[in-house]
Amino acid sequence: MSGPATILHADLDSFFAAVEQRDRPELRGKPVLVGSWVVLAASYEAKARGVRTPMGVGLARRLCPGAIVVEPRMSAYSEASKEVYRVFEDTTPVVEGLSIDEAFLDVHCLRRTASPKEIATRLRAQVREQVGLPITVGIARTKFLAKVASAVAKPDGLLLVPPGRELAFLHPLPVERLWGVGPVTARRLHDLGVTTVGQVAGFAEDALVSLLGRAAGRHLYALAHNDDPRPVRARRRRGSIGAQRALGRAPRSLEDVDAALIGLVDRVTRRMRVAGRAGRTVVLRLRFDDFARATRSHTLPYATANTDAILMTARDLLAVAAPLIEQRGITLVGVAVSNLHDGRSVQLALPLSRRGGEALDAALDEVWQRFGSRALTRAVLLDRGRGVEMPLLPD
């Protein structure tokens, strides 16, 4: 690794809450929670009182009695994201979106016009002036370290990790700063007396592999030495399209789970058709009362974006998992379609005439496009609530 630090990680600060504070001046400087019964975002004033996401709103209010709870406005967040991405793309042609509120930018191509720090300073000012939101930027020679730098610099900060000083910056940080170190891995490392990235770097790779497994051991060994050769890549098409819904801690019947699954499949297949994608592999994701997770999948013989075909497959997977759900309870259900193809070049299944289900999909898509996603809904979903539909980057 050589050369200047030209990778920027730009991350909007408490995005949903910041949009609410921007649009409602009376909320500025006050603890704000965005969500209904689960906190989707918390302002830094609320985070200072221990509020985290996702957390139940009831617990968040006990931690922060003066918090102001606002309903999410997904259309406002989606529009703000588009405005921010326009600033990113005006800055450099090499933008790799991670989510609606963060992206990597490679500014190597601008090295003759300004330094990376000057570019980052200008980008932050433009986001503030044009969109009205605070944004934090980390700068480093690797994607991993740029993301770590932005996390350290939050909120509303800018941090450049100087070339040649990367390990001096990285090694004193807690092990939780390493990608892939969640609560379970952190606890295992802490039990060994390992609390900093530098201590992880002190292990031989083979030792980490024996402690954590081959994939995790090699991954953490590389990151602890700032070994991350991945370049910033301009936005690529998704490998899968999915959605999930938290069901809460109250007991749920299989009928409740099935209804939630129907709504998710409607949402996913609509997104697939809008993006011109079709897929073969249907994946069902479950989270139980003890927070353990399970997945079930089935690969179809043909690629499709047809709602009925994908729903039938997802329901078959749910039926297989039903005994587990009845035994262990369920707090989240999700569905995704992977093994994606270009929907416009998919080979037609026999018979070649357009099937009724596809004609119905096309008619519903037209209604939803003209009048919004809530204009029509299935009878089984009435009075059940739809869950929160999170805004996403376009495919």
C-alpha positions in Angstrom: 0.0 0.0 0.0 1.5 3.3 -1.1 0.4 6.7 -2.2 -1.9 9.3 -0.7 -5.1 8.7 1.2 -7.8 9.2 -1.5 -10.7 7.1 -0.2 -13.5 9.0 1.5 -16.2 7.5 3.6 -19.1 10.0 3.9 -21.8 9.2 6.4 -24.8 11.3 7.3 -25.3 11.8 11.0 -28.4 10.3 12.6 -30.0 10.6 9.2 -33.7 10.3 9.8 -33.6 12.3 13.0 -31.4 15.0 11.3 -34.0 15.4 8.5 -36.7 15.9 11.1 -34.7 18.5 13.0 -33.9 20.2 9.6 -37.6 20.4 8.7 -38.9 21.2 12.1 -36.8 23.9 13.7 -38.5 23.5 17.1 -36.8 20.0 17.3 -33.3 21.3 17.0 -31.1 20.7 20.1 -33.7 18.4 21.6 -33.7 14.6 21.9 -35.7 13.2 18.9 -36.7 9.6 18.3 -38.0 8.5 14.9 -40.2 5.4 15.0 -43.5 4.0 16.2 -42.8 1.2 18.6 -39.1 0.7 17.5 -36.6 3.5 17.4 -35.4 3.7 13.8 -33.1 6.7 14.4 -32.2 8.8 17.4 -30.7 12.3 17.5 -27.4 12.7 19.2 -29.2 14.4 22.1 -31.0 11.2 22.7 -28.0 9.0 22.1 -26.2 10.9 24.9 -28.8 9.4 27.2 -28.2 5.9 26.1 -30.8 5.5 23.4 -29.7 3.1 20.6 -31.2 1.6 17.5 -33.1 -0.6 17.2 -34.6 -0.2 20.7 -38.2 -0.2 21.9 -39.7 3.2 22.1 -40.8 2.5 25.7 -37.3 1.7 26.9 -35.9 4.7 25.0 -38.4 7.0 26.8 -37.4 5.6 30.1 -33.8 6.3 29.3 -34.6 9.7 27.9 -37.9 11.0 29.5 -37.9 14.2 27.6 -37.6 12.6 24.2 -39.9 13.7 21.3 -41.2 10.8 19.3 -42.0 11.5 15.6 -43.5 9.2 13.0 -41.1 8.3 10.2 -41.5 10.1 6.8 -39.8 7.8 4.4 -40.5 9.9 1.3 -38.7 12.8 2.9 -35.7 10.7 3.8 -35.6 9.2 0.2 -35.6 12.7 -1.3 -32.9 13.9 1.0 -30.8 10.9 0.1 -31.1 11.7 -3.6 -30.0 15.3 -3.0 -27.0 14.1 -1.0 -26.0 11.6 -3.7 -26.2 14.4 -6.3 -23.5 16.2 -4.2 -21.4 13.0 -4.1 -21.7 12.5 -7.9 -20.8 16.1 -8.5 -17.7 15.6 -6.4 -16.3 12.5 -8.2 -17.5 10.0 -10.7 -16.3 7.1 -8.5 -19.1 6.7 -5.9 -19.9 3.4 -4.2 -23.2 3.6 -2.4 -23.5 1.5 0.8 -27.0 2.7 1.8 -29.2 5.7 1.5 -27.0 7.6 4.0 -23.4 6.6 3.4 -21.0 6.0 0.5 -17.4 5.6 -0.4 -15.9 8.1 -2.8 -12.5 7.8 -4.6 -11.0 11.2 -5.3 -7.7 10.0 -6.7 -8.8 11.4 -10.1 -8.9 14.9 -8.6 -5.4 14.9 -7.1 -4.2 17.7 -9.4 -7.0 20.0 -8.4 -7.2 19.7 -4.6 -6.1 17.6 -1.7 -8.4 14.9 -0.4 -8.9 16.9 2.8 -9.9 20.0 0.8 -12.3 17.9 -1.3 -13.9 16.4 1.9 -14.2 19.9 3.5 -15.9 21.2 0.4 -18.2 18.2 0.2 -19.3 18.6 3.8 -20.0 22.3 3.2 -22.0 21.6 0.1 -24.2 18.9 1.8 -24.8 21.4 4.6 -25.7 24.3 2.3 -27.6 22.4 -0.4 -29.3 19.7 1.7 -29.2 21.2 5.2 -27.8 18.1 6.8 -24.6 17.4 8.8 -22.3 14.7 7.4 -19.1 13.1 8.7 -16.2 12.2 6.4 -13.3 9.8 7.1 -10.3 9.7 4.7 -7.7 6.9 4.4 -5.9 4.7 2.0 -8.3 1.8 2.5 -12.1 1.5 2.6 -12.0 -0.2 6.0 -9.9 2.5 7.6 -11.9 5.4 6.0 -15.1 3.9 7.5 -13.4 3.6 10.9 -12.2 7.2 10.7 -15.7 8.5 10.0 -17.1 6.5 13.0 -14.4 8.0 15.2 -15.0 11.5 13.9 -18.8 11.5 14.5 -20.8 13.6 14.8 -20.4 16.2 12.1 -16.6 15.7 11.8 -13.7 15.2 9.4 -10.8 12.9 10.1 -7.8 12.1 7.8 -5.7 9.1 8.7 -2.2 10.1 7.5 -0.4 7.7 5.2 2.2 5.8 7.2 0.3 6.4 10.5 -2.5 4.0 9.9 -1.5 1.4 12.5 -0.8 4.0 15.1 -4.3 5.2 14.7 -6.0 1.8 14.4 -4.3 -0.3 17.1 -5.4 1.6 20.2 -9.1 1.4 19.2 -11.4 -1.2 20.8 -11.9 -4.5 19.0 -15.5 -3.6 18.2 -14.2 -1.2 15.6 -13.2 -4.2 13.4 -15.8 -5.1 10.8 -17.4 -8.4 11.7 -16.8 -8.1 15.5 -20.3 -8.4 16.9 -21.3 -9.0 20.5 -20.5 -12.8 20.4 -17.0 -12.4 18.9 -16.2 -9.4 21.1 -17.2 -11.4 24.2 -14.9 -14.3 23.1 -12.0 -11.9 22.6 -12.7 -10.1 25.9 -12.6 -13.5 27.7 -9.1 -13.9 26.4 -8.1 -10.4 27.6 -8.2 -8.9 24.1 -9.8 -5.5 24.1 -7.9 -3.5 21.4 -7.2 -3.9 17.7 -3.5 -3.9 18.5 -3.9 -7.0 20.7 -5.7 -8.7 17.8 -2.8 -7.8 15.5 -0.4 -9.4 18.0 -1.8 -12.9 17.3 -0.5 -15.0 14.5 -3.1 -15.7 11.7 -3.2 -19.4 12.5 -3.9 -18.6 16.2 -6.9 -16.4 15.3 -8.1 -19.1 12.9 -8.1 -21.7 15.6 -9.9 -19.3 18.0 -12.5 -17.9 15.7 -12.7 -20.2 12.7 -11.1 -19.9 9.3 -13.1 -17.1 7.7 -13.4 -14.9 10.8 -9.8 -15.5 11.9 -8.3 -14.6 8.5 -10.7 -11.6 8.1 -9.8 -10.1 11.5 -6.1 -10.7 11.0 -6.2 -8.8 7.7 -8.2 -5.9 9.1 -6.0 -5.6 12.2 -3.1 -5.0 9.9 -5.2 -2.6 7.7 -4.9 -5.1 4.8 -7.9 -4.2 2.7 -7.1 -4.1 -1.1 -10.7 -3.5 -2.2 -11.1 -0.6 -4.6 -14.0 1.8 -4.6 -16.4 0.6 -7.3 -19.1 2.7 -8.9 -22.5 1.5 -8.0 -23.2 -2.1 -9.1 -26.5 -3.9 -9.4 -27.8 -5.7 -6.3 -27.1 -9.4 -5.8 -30.5 -9.8 -4.1 -33.7 -7.9 -3.4 -35.4 -8.4 -0.1 -37.4 -6.9 2.8 -38.0 -7.9 6.4 -40.4 -7.0 9.2 -40.0 -7.0 12.9 -43.0 -8.6 14.6 -42.4 -7.5 18.2 -42.1 -9.7 21.3 -45.8 -10.5 21.6 -46.8 -14.1 20.6 -47.7 -14.4 16.9 -49.9 -17.0 15.2 -48.8 -18.6 12.0 -51.6 -16.7 10.3 -50.0 -13.4 11.5 -46.6 -14.5 10.1 -48.2 -15.6 6.8 -49.9 -12.2 6.5 -46.6 -10.4 7.1 -45.0 -12.6 4.5 -47.6 -11.8 1.9 -47.0 -8.1 2.4 -43.2 -8.5 2.1 -43.5 -10.6 -1.1 -45.7 -7.9 -2.6 -43.1 -5.3 -1.7 -40.1 -7.3 -3.0 -41.6 -8.4 -6.3 -42.8 -4.9 -7.0 -39.2 -3.6 -6.5 -37.9 -6.4 -8.8 -40.2 -5.4 -11.6 -39.5 -1.7 -11.2 -35.8 -2.6 -11.4 -36.3 -4.9 -14.4 -35.0 -7.9 -12.4 -36.1 -11.5 -12.1 -34.7 -14.1 -9.7 -34.6 -17.9 -9.1 -33.7 -18.3 -5.4 -36.3 -17.5 -2.8 -34.8 -17.0 0.8 -36.9 -17.0 4.0 -35.3 -15.4 7.0 -36.5 -15.8 10.6 -35.5 -14.5 14.0 -36.8 -16.3 17.0 -37.6 -15.1 20.6 -34.1 -15.9 21.7 -32.7 -13.8 18.8 -31.3 -16.8 17.1 -31.7 -16.7 13.3 -32.5 -19.3 10.6 -32.8 -19.2 6.9 -34.6 -21.5 4.4 -34.2 -21.3 0.6 -35.4 -22.9 -2.6 -34.2 -22.3 -6.1 -36.8 -22.3 -8.9 -36.1 -23.9 -12.3 -36.7 -20.5 -14.0 -36.1 -16.8 -13.1 -39.3 -14.8 -12.3 -40.6 -11.6 -10.8 -44.2 -13.0 -10.6 -45.7 -12.3 -7.2 -47.7 -15.6 -7.1 -44.8 -17.8 -8.0 -42.5 -16.2 -5.4 -45.2 -16.1 -2.7 -46.0 -19.8 -3.3 -42.4 -20.7 -2.8 -42.0 -18.5 0.3 -45.1 -20.0 1.8 -43.8 -23.5 1.2 -40.6 -22.5 3.1 -42.7 -21.0 5.9 -44.6 -24.3 6.2 -41.4 -26.2 6.6 -40.3 -23.8 9.4 -43.7 -23.8 11.1 -42.7 -26.3 13.8 -39.7 -24.3 14.8 -41.8 -21.1 15.0 -44.4 -22.7 17.2 -41.6 -24.1 19.4 -39.4 -21.0 19.7 -41.6 -18.0 18.9 -40.8 -15.4 16.2 -39.8 -11.8 16.3 -38.9 -11.1 12.7 -39.7 -12.5 9.2 -38.0 -11.6 6.0 -37.9 -12.7 2.4 -35.3 -12.1 -0.4 -34.9 -13.2 -4.0 -31.4 -13.8 -5.2 -29.7 -15.4 -8.2 -31.0 -12.3 -10.1 -31.1 -11.9 -13.9 -32.1 -9.1 -16.2 -35.9 -9.4 -16.3 -36.1 -8.3 -19.9 -34.0 -11.1 -21.2 -35.4 -14.0 -19.2 -36.4 -17.1 -21.2 -40.2 -17.5 -21.3 -41.7 -20.5 -19.7 -44.2 -22.6 -21.6 -46.9 -21.8 -22.6 -45.4 -18.6 -24.2 -48.6 -16.6 -23.8 -48.7 -14.1 -21.0 -49.9 -15.7 -17.8 -52.8 -14.2 -15.8 -50.6 -13.6 -12.7 -48.2 -11.5 -14.7 -51.0 -9.4 -16.2 -52.4 -8.8 -12.7 -48.9 -7.8 -11.6 -48.6 -5.3 -14.4 -52.0 -3.8 -13.7 -51.2 -3.4 -10.0 -47.8 -1.9 -10.7 -49.5 0.7 -12.8 -52.0 1.6 -10.1 -49.2 1.8 -7.4 -47.0 3.9 -9.7 -49.8 6.4 -10.3 -51.5 6.5 -6.9 -48.9 5.2 -4.4 -48.2 1.9 -2.7 -51.1 2.3 -0.3 -53.8 2.7 -3.0 -54.5 -1.0 -3.2 -53.9 -3.7 -0.7 -54.9 -7.3 -0.1 -57.9 -7.9 2.2 -55.8 -10.1 4.4 -53.5 -7.1 5.2 -56.3 -4.8 6.2 -56.1 -3.6 9.9 -52.8 -5.5 10.3 -50.4 -2.7 9.6 -47.8 -2.8 6.9 -44.7 -2.2 8.9 -42.2 0.5 7.9 -40.9 0.4 4.3 -37.3 1.7 4.5 -36.1 3.8 1.6 -33.3 2.1 -0.4 -30.7 3.0 -3.0 -32.1 2.5 -6.5 -31.0 -0.8 -8.1 
